[in-house]
Amino acid sequence: MRSMISKSGLGLICLLAAPATVSAASGTYMCAFTDIYECEPVKGCKRVSHDFANLAPVLKFDFDKNVMHSDDFGSEPREVEMKHIEQKGDIVLLHGVGANQESPRSYSAAISTKTGKIHAGISTADATLSLTGDCVDGL
């Protein structure tokens, strides 16, 4: 019995120690957020507008240049460098820190290259934004 536990433990260690294959995301995706929810402790979540969330309705993810651009028609476009990007199969995962100085925020997102769906979260000191939307590639 002890030998069996040792062998299965060794197998698990070898499995976890094996390097994961990660391919870099490439191309450009334009994503529009269709649902935005602000979640606060005790109060729960409520649907909010793009303006309330201080979020452009369309974001362009340029994975070749590792930058995210806002395409906000009413204001000056913003650009954020994306430093942490990984592609796992049909999913592109990214996370980082936004460039908003008034309200510092972190973000994370998962984009399905198969369906074009994006699910993202933005965290501030006071609340969390939950975002869903659709992306198209090659623009």
C-alpha positions in Angstrom: 0.0 0.0 0.0 2.8 2.4 0.9 4.5 1.7 -2.4 1.3 2.4 -4.3 0.9 5.8 -2.6 4.6 6.7 -3.3 4.2 5.8 -7.0 1.0 7.8 -7.4 2.6 10.7 -5.6 5.6 10.5 -7.9 3.3 10.4 -10.9 1.5 13.5 -9.7 4.8 15.4 -9.1 6.0 14.5 -12.7 2.7 15.6 -14.1 2.8 19.0 -12.3 6.5 19.5 -13.1 6.0 19.0 -16.9 6.1 22.3 -18.7 2.8 23.6 -20.1 2.6 24.4 -23.7 1.6 28.0 -24.2 1.2 29.6 -27.6 1.2 33.4 -28.0 -2.1 35.0 -29.0 -1.9 36.9 -32.3 -4.0 39.2 -34.4 -6.5 41.9 -33.5 -9.9 41.6 -31.8 -12.5 44.3 -31.6 -14.8 43.7 -28.6 -18.0 45.3 -27.6 -19.3 44.9 -24.1 -23.1 44.3 -24.0 -23.6 43.7 -20.3 -21.8 45.6 -17.4 -22.6 44.9 -13.8 -21.2 46.7 -10.8 -20.9 44.5 -7.7 -20.4 46.0 -4.2 -20.2 44.4 -0.8 -23.6 44.0 0.9 -25.4 45.8 -1.9 -24.9 43.1 -4.5 -24.7 43.6 -8.3 -26.6 46.0 -10.5 -26.5 46.7 -14.2 -24.7 50.0 -15.1 -23.9 51.9 -18.3 -20.6 52.3 -20.1 -20.4 55.9 -18.9 -21.1 55.0 -15.3 -18.3 52.5 -15.5 -16.0 54.9 -17.3 -15.5 52.3 -20.0 -15.4 52.7 -23.7 -18.1 50.7 -25.5 -15.6 49.1 -27.8 -12.0 47.9 -27.1 -9.4 46.8 -29.6 -7.0 44.1 -28.5 -3.9 44.1 -30.6 -2.0 40.9 -29.6 0.8 41.5 -32.1 1.7 44.8 -30.4 0.4 43.8 -26.9 -1.7 46.9 -26.6 -5.4 47.5 -25.8 -7.0 50.6 -27.4 -10.3 52.2 -26.5 -12.5 53.3 -29.4 -14.6 55.8 -27.5 -16.2 58.1 -30.1 -16.9 60.9 -27.6 -13.5 61.3 -26.0 -9.8 60.9 -26.6 -8.7 57.2 -27.3 -6.8 55.5 -24.6 -4.1 52.9 -24.9 -2.9 50.4 -22.3 0.0 48.0 -22.7 -0.9 44.4 -22.1 1.9 42.5 -20.3 0.3 39.3 -19.3 -1.3 37.3 -22.2 -1.5 33.6 -22.6 -3.4 31.4 -25.1 -4.6 28.1 -23.8 -6.3 26.2 -26.6 -9.2 28.3 -27.9 -9.1 30.8 -25.0 -6.9 33.9 -24.7 -6.3 34.9 -21.1 -5.1 38.4 -20.2 -4.7 40.5 -17.0 -3.1 43.7 -16.0 -3.4 47.1 -14.5 -5.4 49.9 -16.2 -4.1 53.4 -16.9 -6.9 55.2 -15.1 -5.1 57.5 -12.5 -8.2 58.8 -10.8 -9.5 55.3 -10.0 -6.7 52.7 -10.2 -8.0 49.3 -11.5 -6.9 45.9 -12.4 -8.5 43.8 -15.1 -8.7 40.2 -16.3 -10.4 38.7 -19.3 -11.0 35.5 -21.2 -11.7 35.7 -25.0 -12.9 32.6 -26.8 -11.3 32.5 -30.3 -13.9 29.9 -31.2 -17.1 31.7 -30.2 -15.9 35.4 -30.0 -17.3 35.8 -26.5 -15.5 37.8 -23.9 -15.9 37.6 -20.2 -14.0 40.2 -18.1 -13.7 41.7 -14.7 -12.4 45.0 -13.5 -11.6 45.6 -9.8 -11.2 48.9 -8.0 -10.8 49.6 -4.3 -14.6 50.0 -3.9 -16.2 47.6 -6.4 -15.9 45.0 -9.1 -17.2 45.3 -12.6 -18.4 42.2 -14.4 -18.4 42.4 -18.2 -19.6 40.2 -21.0 -19.6 40.9 -24.7 -18.7 39.8 -28.2 -15.5 40.1 -30.3 -14.7 39.8 -33.9 -11.2 39.1 -35.2 -9.2 40.5 -38.1 -10.2 44.2 -38.0 
